[in-house]
Amino acid sequence: MNKSNKKALCYIACWIIFLIVFYYGKGHVKGYDELRARMYNDFENFGTELEILNDHLSQTLVLNQHDFNKEKKFVNRNVMLNFWRSDNDAADLGKGKMFNHYTDMYLEVNDVIYNIVADEIITTAERKYLESLYTYNNELLKEYNHVVGDIRTNWDYDKIRKSEKKIVKTYNDFSQKAENLLETPKYSFLKEYKGDFKEADCESAKSYCEEVFSKLVKDQTLKYNNKDEVNTEEYVFETSLKTGLPTTLKELQSDDVEYKVSYDKETKKVVVRAVSYSTTPSIRKYTEDELDKMANDVISKFYKNASKYDKNIDYEKGRKIDYIKYYYMEKTNGIYDETKKIEMNIEAHGLVSNLEIMHPNEQEIIMPTISKEEIVAKIDKDAEIIDCIVVRNIEGKTDYVVHLRYKDTLFEAVFDGETGNPEYYGREIKKNYYSND
């Protein structure tokens, strides 16, 4: 091949490479521009939501209006989620920190404010939270307005494009300042604050925890752990561990076990855990049947009509039982009551090492307005209906739960007991209460 042909081939190859780089490079640049435009839009929307939030906070504080409900939102959580996503994108593209505390705080703010105003009483501590959140928002808005300027009121394409080009640095700088401010003594409590646990609620929780604990352990005193900075979501009790090794089941169940009893402030679930205990090689281990009887005896102290719907056995080496986890639920007039559900672990030597129970809903169960026949009629004839049961859910409403088999696959369908509308359909069997009925 002569030199002129080689030059021509090189020239053509260079042009091909140039065109390929130009084509794909152009697409990459366009994609990056679109990302920055989206991030800028999320940043602008975030500032707008902060202003809306402060308007709501001001109304609550100035007019003492407490008409907030679960449907009414102080902030648009989707906007906050978009901002959280863009903030993490900016950290990934630049030199920022991933998963900032202040963005997480705004994702939970609706729930926190609902906890504060739900009882229509704002305590001194709760007012401090609302006022501090308001001033914290104002500090962020000052920085936000410094970044955005008058773009929102005087739309300028060139200014927006310039802001988009430096949006990664803007996010990283803004988040660093927001985090630093949140770490100051004045605002640091905002990260974990969930609302005051009212005195009346404390007494109710304390009374119920003691009632539950007394049915498991005799002659033990619960002491309130008032570490509020740690136990922000729970009301916690503890017992003290005594010295010595147990030789009998009675000793194991009481004197030599340290317990922790917690009451979840939101779900009202009580959890009793044996956090420390000692055993000896000579202590007796029980058979599965004996442990089953123990479980029934314990559950009968709480509910007379509890039905065991499942149990899982954990084995040691040699197929020896380590512990058994039991699942029970109260059943009233054929209706399974999720507000009266109990989960419990019993060790092979007979110790109840974990028990979880909801603070019961003593209100009368409201029967479904839709009949069982109407629900069954919604299921195609090609599906085999295994059962159709009525359940009172955690919220106190009744649902129909249908377990069905379609083409050799087991499915669960949940229907609202009042409207008949489907609430869930899938292979995951969430409510397997039928299995051991």
C-alpha positions as CSV (number, residue, x, y, z in Angstrom):
1,M,0.0,0.0,0.0
2,N,1.5,3.3,-1.0
3,K,1.8,6.3,1.3
4,S,-1.1,8.3,-0.2
5,N,-3.5,5.4,0.5
6,K,-2.3,5.0,4.1
7,K,-2.9,8.7,4.7
8,A,-6.4,8.5,3.2
9,L,-7.2,5.5,5.5
10,C,-5.8,7.3,8.5
11,Y,-7.9,10.4,7.6
12,I,-11.0,8.3,7.3
13,A,-10.3,6.4,10.6
14,C,-9.8,9.7,12.4
15,W,-13.1,11.0,11.1
16,I,-14.9,7.9,12.2
17,I,-13.4,8.1,15.7
18,F,-14.3,11.8,15.8
19,L,-17.9,11.1,14.8
20,I,-18.3,8.3,17.3
21,V,-16.9,10.4,20.2
22,F,-19.0,13.4,19.1
23,Y,-22.2,11.3,18.9
24,Y,-21.8,9.6,22.3
25,G,-20.2,12.6,23.9
26,K,-23.0,14.8,22.9
27,G,-25.5,12.3,24.4
28,H,-23.5,12.2,27.7
29,V,-23.4,16.0,27.9
30,K,-27.1,16.2,27.2
31,G,-27.8,13.6,29.9
32,Y,-25.7,15.5,32.4
33,D,-27.4,18.8,31.5
34,E,-30.8,17.2,32.1
35,L,-29.6,15.8,35.5
36,R,-28.4,19.3,36.6
37,A,-31.6,20.8,35.4
38,R,-33.6,18.3,37.5
39,M,-31.4,18.9,40.5
40,Y,-31.9,22.7,40.2
41,N,-35.6,22.2,40.0
42,D,-35.6,20.0,43.1
43,F,-33.5,22.6,44.9
44,E,-36.0,25.4,44.0
45,N,-39.0,23.3,45.1
46,F,-37.3,22.5,48.4
47,G,-37.1,26.2,49.2
48,T,-40.7,26.7,48.3
49,E,-41.7,23.8,50.7
50,L,-39.7,25.3,53.5
51,E,-41.7,28.5,53.1
52,I,-45.0,26.6,53.1
53,L,-43.8,24.7,56.2
54,N,-43.0,27.9,58.1
55,D,-46.4,29.3,57.2
56,H,-48.1,26.3,58.7
57,L,-45.8,26.5,61.8
58,S,-46.5,30.2,62.2
59,Q,-50.3,29.6,62.0
60,T,-50.0,26.8,64.7
61,L,-47.9,28.9,67.0
62,V,-49.6,32.2,66.6
63,L,-53.3,31.2,66.4
64,N,-52.9,28.0,68.5
65,Q,-54.7,26.0,65.8
66,H,-54.3,22.3,66.2
67,D,-56.6,21.0,63.5
68,F,-53.8,19.0,61.8
69,N,-54.8,15.4,60.7
70,K,-53.1,12.5,58.9
71,E,-54.6,13.6,55.6
72,K,-53.3,17.2,55.9
73,K,-49.6,17.6,55.3
74,F,-47.3,20.4,56.5
75,V,-44.9,19.6,53.7
76,N,-45.1,17.7,50.5
77,R,-43.0,14.6,51.2
78,N,-42.5,13.8,47.5
79,V,-40.7,17.2,47.1
80,M,-38.5,16.3,50.1
81,L,-37.8,12.9,48.6
82,N,-36.8,14.5,45.3
83,F,-34.5,16.9,47.2
84,W,-33.0,14.0,49.2
85,R,-32.3,12.1,46.0
86,S,-30.7,15.2,44.3
87,D,-28.7,15.9,47.4
88,N,-27.2,12.4,47.3
89,D,-26.6,12.7,43.6
90,A,-24.6,15.9,44.2
91,A,-22.6,14.2,46.9
92,D,-21.8,11.4,44.5
93,L,-20.8,13.8,41.8
94,G,-18.9,16.2,44.0
95,K,-17.3,16.2,47.4
96,G,-20.3,16.2,49.6
97,K,-21.6,13.9,52.3
98,M,-24.1,11.2,51.5
99,F,-27.3,10.8,53.6
100,N,-27.5,14.1,55.6
101,H,-29.4,14.3,58.9
102,Y,-31.3,17.4,57.9
103,T,-32.8,15.8,54.8
104,D,-33.9,12.8,56.8
105,M,-35.5,15.2,59.4
106,Y,-37.7,16.7,56.7
107,L,-38.8,13.3,55.5
108,E,-40.3,12.7,59.0
109,V,-41.6,16.1,59.9
110,N,-45.2,15.4,59.1
111,D,-45.3,12.5,61.5
112,V,-43.6,14.4,64.2
113,I,-46.0,17.4,64.0
114,Y,-49.0,15.1,64.0
115,N,-47.7,13.5,67.2
116,I,-47.4,16.9,68.7
117,V,-50.9,18.3,67.8
118,A,-52.9,15.1,67.8
119,D,-54.1,15.6,71.4
120,E,-54.8,19.3,70.7
121,I,-52.3,20.2,73.5
122,I,-48.9,21.7,72.8
123,T,-46.5,21.3,75.8
124,T,-43.6,23.6,76.5
125,A,-41.1,21.1,75.0
126,E,-43.3,20.7,71.9
127,R,-43.6,24.5,71.4
128,K,-39.8,24.7,71.7
129,Y,-39.5,22.1,68.9
130,L,-41.9,24.0,66.6
131,E,-40.3,27.3,67.3
132,S,-36.8,25.9,66.8
133,L,-37.8,24.2,63.6
134,Y,-39.2,27.5,62.4
135,T,-36.0,29.4,63.1
136,Y,-33.9,26.6,61.6
137,N,-36.0,26.8,58.4
138,N,-35.5,30.5,58.3
139,E,-31.7,30.1,58.5
140,L,-31.8,27.7,55.6
141,L,-34.1,30.0,53.6
142,K,-31.6,32.8,54.0
143,E,-28.9,30.6,52.3
144,Y,-31.5,29.4,49.8
145,N,-32.5,32.9,48.8
146,H,-28.8,33.9,48.5
147,V,-28.4,31.0,45.9
148,V,-31.7,31.5,44.0
149,G,-31.9,35.3,44.2
150,D,-34.7,36.8,42.3
151,I,-35.0,34.0,39.7
152,R,-38.4,32.9,41.0
153,T,-40.0,36.3,40.6
154,N,-37.9,37.6,37.6
155,W,-37.5,34.6,35.4
156,D,-34.1,34.7,33.6
157,Y,-33.1,31.8,31.4
158,D,-29.4,32.7,31.4
159,K,-29.3,33.0,35.2
160,I,-31.0,29.6,35.5
161,R,-28.5,28.0,33.2
162,K,-25.6,29.4,35.2
163,S,-27.2,28.1,38.4
164,E,-27.7,24.7,36.9
165,K,-24.0,24.5,35.8
166,K,-22.9,25.0,39.4
167,I,-25.7,23.1,41.1
168,V,-23.5,20.2,42.3
169,K,-21.3,22.6,44.3
170,T,-24.4,24.5,45.4
171,Y,-25.9,21.3,47.0
172,N,-22.7,20.3,48.6
173,D,-22.1,23.8,50.1
174,F,-25.7,24.2,51.2
175,S,-25.9,20.8,52.8
176,Q,-22.6,21.3,54.6
177,K,-24.0,24.6,56.2
178,A,-27.3,22.9,57.0
179,E,-25.6,20.0,58.7
180,N,-23.2,22.3,60.7
181,L,-26.2,24.3,61.9
182,L,-28.1,21.2,62.8
183,E,-25.2,20.0,64.9
184,T,-25.2,23.1,67.1
185,P,-26.6,22.9,70.7
186,K,-29.6,25.0,69.7
187,Y,-30.9,22.7,67.0
188,S,-29.3,19.3,67.5
189,F,-32.4,17.9,69.3
190,L,-34.4,18.4,66.1
191,K,-32.8,15.3,64.6
192,E,-34.4,12.8,67.0
193,Y,-37.4,14.6,68.4
194,K,-40.7,12.7,68.1
195,G,-43.0,14.7,70.4
196,D,-43.6,14.6,74.1
197,F,-44.9,11.5,75.6
198,K,-47.8,13.0,77.6
199,E,-48.0,12.3,81.4
200,A,-51.3,10.5,81.1
201,D,-49.9,8.3,78.3
202,C,-46.9,7.6,80.5
203,E,-49.0,6.4,83.3
204,S,-51.1,4.3,81.0
205,A,-48.0,2.8,79.4
206,K,-46.4,2.2,82.8
207,S,-49.5,0.5,84.1
208,Y,-49.8,-1.8,81.1
209,C,-46.1,-2.7,81.1
210,E,-46.3,-3.7,84.7
211,E,-49.4,-5.7,84.0
212,V,-47.8,-7.6,81.1
213,F,-44.5,-8.1,83.1
214,S,-46.3,-9.4,86.2
215,K,-47.9,-12.2,84.2
216,L,-44.5,-13.4,83.2
217,V,-42.3,-12.8,86.2
218,K,-43.2,-12.6,89.9
219,D,-41.7,-10.5,92.6
220,Q,-39.6,-8.3,90.2
221,T,-39.8,-4.5,90.2
222,L,-39.5,-2.5,87.0
223,K,-37.5,0.7,87.1
224,Y,-38.1,3.5,84.5
225,N,-35.1,4.3,82.3
226,N,-35.6,8.0,81.8
227,K,-32.7,8.6,79.3
228,D,-34.9,10.8,77.1
229,E,-32.0,11.6,74.7
230,V,-31.7,7.9,73.9
231,N,-35.3,6.6,74.4
232,T,-37.0,9.1,72.1
233,E,-39.4,6.6,70.6
234,E,-39.9,4.2,73.5
235,Y,-40.9,4.2,77.2
236,V,-38.3,1.8,78.7
237,F,-38.2,-0.1,82.0
238,E,-35.4,-2.4,83.3
239,T,-34.7,-4.8,86.1
240,S,-31.4,-5.5,87.9
241,L,-29.5,-8.7,87.5
242,K,-28.9,-10.6,90.7
243,T,-25.8,-12.7,91.4
244,G,-25.5,-16.5,91.4
245,L,-26.3,-19.2,89.0
246,P,-29.9,-20.7,88.7
247,T,-30.5,-24.3,89.5
248,T,-34.2,-24.5,89.0
249,L,-36.7,-23.1,86.4
250,K,-38.2,-20.9,89.1
251,E,-34.9,-19.3,89.8
252,L,-34.2,-19.0,86.1
253,Q,-37.5,-17.2,85.5
254,S,-37.0,-14.6,88.1
255,D,-33.9,-13.9,90.3
256,D,-31.1,-14.4,87.7
257,V,-32.6,-12.7,84.7
258,E,-32.3,-9.1,83.7
259,Y,-35.3,-7.8,81.8
260,K,-35.9,-4.8,79.5
261,V,-39.5,-3.8,78.9
262,S,-40.2,-1.2,76.2
263,Y,-43.4,0.5,75.2
264,D,-43.4,2.0,71.6
265,K,-44.9,5.5,71.7
266,E,-46.3,5.3,68.3
267,T,-47.5,1.7,67.8
268,K,-48.2,1.0,71.5
269,K,-46.4,-2.3,71.2
270,V,-44.9,-3.7,74.5
271,V,-41.8,-5.9,74.2
272,V,-40.4,-7.9,77.1
273,R,-36.9,-9.1,76.6
274,A,-34.6,-11.1,78.8
275,V,-31.4,-9.2,78.0
276,S,-29.1,-11.1,80.4
277,Y,-29.3,-14.5,82.1
278,S,-27.2,-17.4,83.1
279,T,-27.7,-21.2,82.7
280,T,-25.8,-24.3,83.8
281,P,-25.2,-27.5,81.8
282,S,-27.3,-29.4,84.3
283,I,-30.4,-27.3,83.9
284,R,-33.3,-29.3,82.4
285,K,-34.2,-28.9,78.7
286,Y,-37.8,-29.5,77.7
287,T,-39.4,-31.3,74.9
288,E,-41.4,-29.7,72.1
289,D,-44.7,-30.8,73.6
290,E,-43.7,-29.5,77.0
291,L,-42.7,-26.2,75.6
292,D,-46.0,-26.0,73.6
293,K,-47.9,-26.5,76.9
294,M,-45.8,-23.8,78.6
295,A,-46.6,-21.4,75.7
296,N,-50.4,-22.1,76.0
297,D,-50.2,-21.6,79.7
298,V,-48.5,-18.2,79.3
299,I,-50.8,-17.0,76.5
300,S,-53.9,-17.9,78.5
301,K,-52.9,-15.3,81.1
302,F,-53.4,-12.7,78.5
303,Y,-56.2,-13.9,76.2
304,K,-58.7,-16.7,76.8
305,N,-59.6,-17.2,73.1
306,A,-56.1,-16.9,71.6
307,S,-55.4,-19.1,68.6
308,K,-51.9,-20.3,67.8
309,Y,-51.4,-19.7,64.0
310,D,-47.7,-20.5,63.6
311,K,-44.5,-21.5,65.3
312,N,-40.8,-21.7,64.3
313,I,-38.3,-24.0,66.0
314,D,-34.6,-23.0,66.1
315,Y,-32.3,-26.0,66.6
316,E,-28.8,-26.4,68.1
317,K,-26.3,-28.9,66.7
318,G,-27.6,-32.4,66.9
319,R,-31.2,-31.3,66.3
320,K,-31.7,-30.3,69.9
321,I,-34.2,-27.4,70.4
322,D,-32.6,-24.1,71.1
323,Y,-35.8,-22.1,71.3
324,I,-39.3,-22.0,69.8
325,K,-41.0,-18.8,68.5
326,Y,-44.8,-18.9,68.9
327,Y,-47.4,-16.7,67.2
328,Y,-50.9,-16.3,68.7
329,M,-53.9,-14.1,68.1
330,E,-57.1,-13.5,69.9
331,K,-60.2,-14.7,67.9
332,T,-63.6,-13.2,68.8
333,N,-66.7,-14.4,67.2
334,G,-64.7,-15.8,64.3
335,I,-62.8,-12.6,63.7
336,Y,-59.0,-12.5,64.1
337,D,-57.9,-9.4,66.0
338,E,-54.5,-8.1,65.0
339,T,-54.6,-5.6,67.9
340,K,-54.5,-8.6,70.2
341,K,-51.5,-10.5,68.6
342,I,-48.7,-12.0,70.6
343,E,-45.3,-13.3,69.5
344,M,-43.2,-15.1,72.1
345,N,-39.8,-17.0,72.3
346,I,-39.4,-19.8,74.8
347,E,-35.9,-21.2,75.4
348,A,-35.4,-24.9,75.6
349,H,-34.9,-24.6,79.4
350,G,-38.3,-22.9,79.7
351,L,-37.4,-19.2,79.9
352,V,-39.6,-16.7,78.1
353,S,-36.8,-14.7,76.5
354,N,-39.0,-12.4,74.4
355,L,-42.6,-11.5,74.3
356,E,-44.3,-8.9,72.0
357,I,-47.9,-7.7,72.6
358,M,-49.9,-4.8,71.5
359,H,-51.7,-2.5,73.9
360,P,-55.1,-3.9,73.2
361,N,-58.0,-2.1,71.4
362,E,-60.9,-2.7,73.7
363,Q,-63.4,-1.1,71.4
364,E,-66.1,-3.3,70.0
365,I,-65.2,-4.8,66.6
366,I,-67.2,-3.1,63.8
367,M,-68.5,-5.8,61.5
368,P,-67.8,-5.5,57.7
369,T,-70.6,-3.9,55.7
370,I,-69.7,-6.1,52.7
371,S,-70.8,-9.7,52.9
372,K,-68.4,-12.7,52.6
373,E,-70.4,-13.8,49.5
374,E,-69.8,-10.5,47.8
375,I,-66.1,-10.8,48.4
376,V,-66.0,-14.4,47.1
377,A,-67.9,-13.3,44.0
378,K,-65.0,-11.0,43.1
379,I,-62.6,-14.0,42.7
380,D,-62.5,-15.6,39.3
381,K,-63.8,-19.1,39.1
382,D,-60.5,-20.4,37.8
383,A,-59.0,-19.7,41.2
384,E,-59.4,-22.2,44.0
385,I,-60.5,-20.4,47.2
386,I,-58.8,-21.9,50.2
387,D,-60.4,-19.7,52.8
388,C,-61.9,-16.3,53.4
389,I,-61.5,-14.8,56.9
390,V,-62.3,-11.6,58.6
391,V,-59.5,-9.7,60.4
392,R,-59.5,-6.5,62.5
393,N,-56.3,-4.8,61.5
394,I,-53.9,-2.7,63.6
395,E,-55.9,0.5,62.7
396,G,-59.1,-1.1,64.1
397,K,-60.8,-1.6,60.7
398,T,-62.0,-5.0,59.4
399,D,-60.6,-6.6,56.3
400,Y,-61.5,-9.8,54.4
401,V,-58.4,-11.9,53.8
402,V,-58.7,-14.5,51.0
403,H,-56.1,-17.2,50.4
404,L,-56.4,-18.7,47.0
405,R,-54.6,-21.0,44.6
406,Y,-54.2,-20.0,41.0
407,K,-52.4,-22.4,38.6
408,D,-50.6,-24.2,41.4
409,T,-49.4,-20.9,43.0
410,L,-50.7,-19.7,46.4
411,F,-51.8,-16.0,46.6
412,E,-53.3,-13.8,49.3
413,A,-55.9,-11.1,48.6
414,V,-57.0,-8.4,51.1
415,F,-60.2,-6.5,50.7
416,D,-61.5,-3.5,52.7
417,G,-64.4,-4.7,54.8
418,E,-66.4,-1.5,54.3
419,T,-65.9,-0.8,50.6
420,G,-64.9,-4.2,49.2
421,N,-61.9,-2.5,47.4
422,P,-58.7,-4.6,47.1
423,E,-55.9,-3.5,49.4
424,Y,-53.3,-6.2,48.6
425,Y,-52.7,-9.1,46.2
426,G,-49.5,-11.1,46.0
427,R,-47.6,-14.3,46.7
428,E,-46.4,-13.1,50.0
429,I,-48.7,-14.5,52.6
430,K,-48.8,-11.7,55.2
431,K,-51.7,-13.0,57.2
432,N,-51.3,-16.8,57.5
433,Y,-53.6,-17.1,60.4
434,Y,-55.6,-19.8,58.5
435,S,-52.7,-22.2,58.4
436,N,-53.0,-23.7,61.9
437,D,-56.7,-22.9,62.5
